Amino acid sequence: MAKKTTTATDGLGISGAEAMDLLRLMLRIRRFEQRTEKLFKAGEIPGFIHLCIGQESIPAGVVGFLEPTDRITATHRGHGHILGKGADMGPMMAELMGKDNGYCRGKGGSMHIFSIDLGVLGANGILGAGQPIAVGAALSAQLRNTDEVAVTFFGEGASAQGAVHEAMNLAAIWKLPVVFIAEVNGFAELTPYDVHVSVDSLAKRGASYGIPAEVVDGEDVIAVRLAARRLVQAARQGEGPQMLEIRVHRWSGHFIGDTQRYRDPDELASVTERDPIAGLIDRLTVVGALEPNALEELEAEIAFEVEEAVAFGRAGALPAPQAAMDHVYANPMGTAGEGR
Ligand SMILES: Cc1ncc(C[n+]2csc(CCOP(=O)(O)OP(=O)(O)O)c2C)c(N)n1
């Protein structure tokens, strides 16, 4: 019998090559964040860090296939979204370290990475701030008569923000090419879902604005990719805004250092059993799409990439104090305000 290769499609629902891309991106995100956690604990990264470990199926499944001209807005938990949009780990890590070779010259940090070139219209420390920005990008795409799409991420904690509702309403009225991605991980900081969300599914919020909305289990990255591709395609073809609710589990604390005493120990102990990465590896193995040593080689390649990024960040300088006011305000006349 002919040996299967990574182009095998049997039983996956997508090509073996696409499944391997998903695996690579999820692993890159996880290893980047695990290294980030160590660096933060060692005092090499200032500020706050929110990890998306356990939730990698969202950035990999949703962002990994977008066009370079598509735009995204990320969240305070946005490393994965930004890596998914094609960011280099070096300037990402440098930004986390507050160095001037970072994406925002060290002034944004983990929660405010921004890159016009990548179509990243910002991670955001303000809940609900990204949705109006994405609607603006989608309006721009529509007015310029392009087929560009904006994709915007928010958690259930952000979902009750007025700006999210205004954004959904405008997007629906103007039939804008924007896809709303609700990341439901069960908590908003220390508060469980049922305490602060009035509906059992955020997809109902989309439906209330006339936005087609689906729910998908984030444990299954292939299901996330298939749903995201369908919805992005619909938005691109002029069918107006779409919404996807993705149910995941937050493996770590709200931020690094959160002791999570508010969490049921049994629930916490069980989250790692629902690992989108292990799930994909199992499926690839079952269909014979994982070449011998492929995983080890991928891990080695990613470990090298992460260490290169750490070295890049360490080699950077802290921003000069006299540059504190540079790039703070947009300046249509040029000079200051030119981001990366
Ligand atoms: C407007 C606003 N209100 C409150 C906060 C404080 N805050 C930061 S993260 C967070 C919870 C976010 O929960 P969710 O949107 O579900 O995202 P998750 O952290 O679970 O990824 C809160 C309340 C904030 N950053 N912005």
The ligand as an SDF file (V2000), in Angstrom:
LIG
                    3D

 26 27  0  0  0  0  0  0  0  0999 V2000
  -13.3550   48.7070   29.1120 C   0  0  0  0  0  0  0  0  0  0  0  0
  -12.6090   47.7910   30.0460 C   0  0  0  0  0  0  0  0  0  0  0  0
  -13.1860   47.4040   31.1920 N   0  0  0  0  0  0  0  0  0  0  0  0
  -12.5090   46.5860   32.0470 C   0  0  0  0  0  0  0  0  0  0  0  0
  -11.2350   46.1610   31.7560 C   0  0  0  0  0  0  0  0  0  0  0  0
  -10.4820   45.2500   32.7220 C   0  0  0  0  0  0  0  0  0  0  0  0
  -10.3980   43.9020   32.1510 N   0  0  0  0  0  0  0  0  0  0  0  0
   -9.2970   43.4940   31.5090 C   0  0  0  0  0  0  0  0  0  0  0  0
   -9.4510   41.9540   30.8950 S   0  0  0  0  0  0  0  0  0  0  0  0
  -11.0040   41.7960   31.5210 C   0  0  0  0  0  0  0  0  0  0  0  0
  -11.8060   40.5430   31.3100 C   0  0  0  0  0  0  0  0  0  0  0  0
  -11.8410   40.1590   29.8770 C   0  0  0  0  0  0  0  0  0  0  0  0
  -12.6140   39.0040   29.7030 O   0  0  0  0  0  0  0  0  0  0  0  0
  -12.9150   38.4850   28.2610 P   0  0  0  0  0  0  0  0  0  0  0  0
  -13.3750   39.5960   27.3910 O   0  0  0  0  0  0  0  0  0  0  0  0
  -13.8410   37.3390   28.4190 O   0  0  0  0  0  0  0  0  0  0  0  0
  -11.5100   38.0250   27.7040 O   0  0  0  0  0  0  0  0  0  0  0  0
  -10.4990   36.9530   28.3000 P   0  0  0  0  0  0  0  0  0  0  0  0
   -9.6440   37.6800   29.2890 O   0  0  0  0  0  0  0  0  0  0  0  0
  -11.3010   35.8620   28.9150 O   0  0  0  0  0  0  0  0  0  0  0  0
   -9.7190   36.5020   27.1190 O   0  0  0  0  0  0  0  0  0  0  0  0
  -11.3870   42.9480   32.2000 C   0  0  0  0  0  0  0  0  0  0  0  0
  -12.6880   43.1450   32.8550 C   0  0  0  0  0  0  0  0  0  0  0  0
  -10.6780   46.6130   30.5410 C   0  0  0  0  0  0  0  0  0  0  0  0
   -9.4530   46.2300   30.1720 N   0  0  0  0  0  0  0  0  0  0  0  0
  -11.3790   47.4000   29.6850 N   0  0  0  0  0  0  0  0  0  0  0  0
  1  2  1  0
  2  3  1  0
  2 26  2  0
  3  4  2  0
  4  5  1  0
  5  6  1  0
  5 24  2  0
  6  7  1  0
  7  8  2  0
  7 22  1  0
  8  9  1  0
  9 10  1  0
 10 11  1  0
 10 22  2  0
 11 12  1  0
 12 13  1  0
 13 14  1  0
 14 15  2  0
 14 16  1  0
 14 17  1  0
 17 18  1  0
 18 19  2  0
 18 20  1  0
 18 21  1  0
 22 23  1  0
 24 25  1  0
 24 26  1  0
M  CHG  1   7   1
M  END
$$$$
